[in-house]
Amino acid sequence: MIPGKLGCVIQRGCIGIIDNVASTTKGHSQDTLVTHARQSGAAENLVHSMFDGIASYRNPVIRLLAADGLLHSEERLRLVRRAAVADLRAQGWTWERIGSMLDTTRQHAWQIGQEM
């Protein structure tokens, strides 16, 4: 498990936010990070928790506003993704390796890293 901000561990139900992957994962190899990400299912759990959280509200106005807010969050999501790519590049990850994590080409990974 990789400790996050304030000692929080990245796992389902954790509310901690990691400001900089490079500083919180120092000393962990690329393979260790990939293995942890895949085995923990943390990314999938975060996505499912978000949708489950929205769907769990009985008030349809809350569900509507939350879903609409998420739909309008594309720019924020792109910024988070670009920051993650920058952190991985700072750790020495190649465009090819980042592309393989996203199941895409190194060129597309580079484009993601350059998004404005």
LINVENTA-V257767 format. One record per residue. PHI is phi in whole degrees, -180 to 180 (* if undefined). PSI is psi in whole degrees, -180 to 180 (none if undefined). D_CENTER is the distance of its C-alpha to the mean C-alpha in Angstrom with 2 decimals. Layout:
# LINVENTA-V257767
phi | psi | d_center
PHI | PSI | D_CENTER
PHI | PSI | D_CENTER
This chain:
# LINVENTA-V257767
phi | psi | d_center
* | 146 | 15.49
-106 | 120 | 13.76
-67 | 141 | 15.01
-109 | -165 | 13.03
-59 | 140 | 14.76
61 | 27 | 18.13
77 | 3 | 18.18
-69 | 144 | 15.65
-103 | 139 | 14.24
-71 | 108 | 10.77
-164 | 171 | 12.11
-58 | 133 | 12.97
90 | -7 | 14.58
-80 | 134 | 13.36
-104 | -3 | 13.20
-63 | 150 | 12.69
-116 | 134 | 10.50
-97 | 122 | 9.85
-79 | -34 | 11.51
-151 | 110 | 11.63
-58 | -38 | 10.27
-60 | -38 | 13.71
-81 | -30 | 15.63
-90 | -14 | 14.07
-115 | 15 | 14.08
-56 | 132 | 17.46
92 | -10 | 19.72
-92 | 134 | 17.35
-73 | 161 | 17.99
-58 | -44 | 15.70
-64 | -37 | 16.99
-64 | -44 | 16.35
-64 | -43 | 12.63
-65 | -46 | 12.52
-60 | -46 | 14.93
-60 | -46 | 13.19
-60 | -43 | 9.89
-73 | -44 | 12.32
-73 | -34 | 14.89
-75 | -28 | 13.10
68 | 18 | 11.50
-59 | -44 | 8.92
-63 | -46 | 6.24
-63 | -41 | 9.50
-62 | -40 | 10.86
-62 | -45 | 8.48
-64 | -47 | 9.27
-64 | -40 | 12.81
-62 | -39 | 13.30
-63 | -49 | 12.64
-68 | -41 | 15.16
-62 | -39 | 17.44
-62 | -44 | 17.57
-64 | -47 | 18.71
-68 | -21 | 21.12
-76 | -17 | 22.57
-74 | 133 | 24.37
-76 | -29 | 27.97
-75 | 114 | 28.51
-65 | -24 | 27.88
-68 | -42 | 27.69
-62 | -45 | 24.67
-61 | -43 | 22.99
-62 | -50 | 24.05
-66 | -39 | 22.89
-67 | -45 | 19.45
-64 | -41 | 18.98
-64 | -41 | 20.45
-61 | -41 | 18.22
-65 | -43 | 15.10
-62 | -29 | 16.91
-93 | 11 | 17.64
-99 | 14 | 14.15
-56 | -44 | 13.50
-62 | -44 | 14.19
-63 | -42 | 11.81
-64 | -41 | 8.88
-63 | -39 | 10.41
-65 | -42 | 10.75
-63 | -44 | 7.22
-64 | -44 | 6.69
-63 | -40 | 10.09
-64 | -39 | 9.64
-64 | -42 | 7.20
-62 | -44 | 9.98
-62 | -41 | 12.56
-62 | -43 | 11.64
-65 | -42 | 11.89
-62 | -39 | 15.06
-64 | -25 | 16.40
-87 | 0 | 16.26
96 | 10 | 18.30
-69 | 142 | 16.12
-84 | 160 | 18.03
-62 | -36 | 17.16
-64 | -43 | 18.35
-66 | -43 | 16.03
-64 | -43 | 12.90
-59 | -41 | 14.57
-66 | -33 | 15.26
-65 | -31 | 11.67
-97 | 4 | 11.26
57 | 48 | 14.81
-144 | -175 | 16.34
-85 | 164 | 18.76
-66 | -32 | 18.55
-64 | -45 | 20.07
-67 | -37 | 17.40
-60 | -42 | 14.72
-61 | -45 | 17.05
-60 | -40 | 17.36
-62 | -42 | 13.65
-67 | -19 | 13.98
-102 | -4 | 17.10
-56 | 139 | 16.16
-113 | none | 17.87
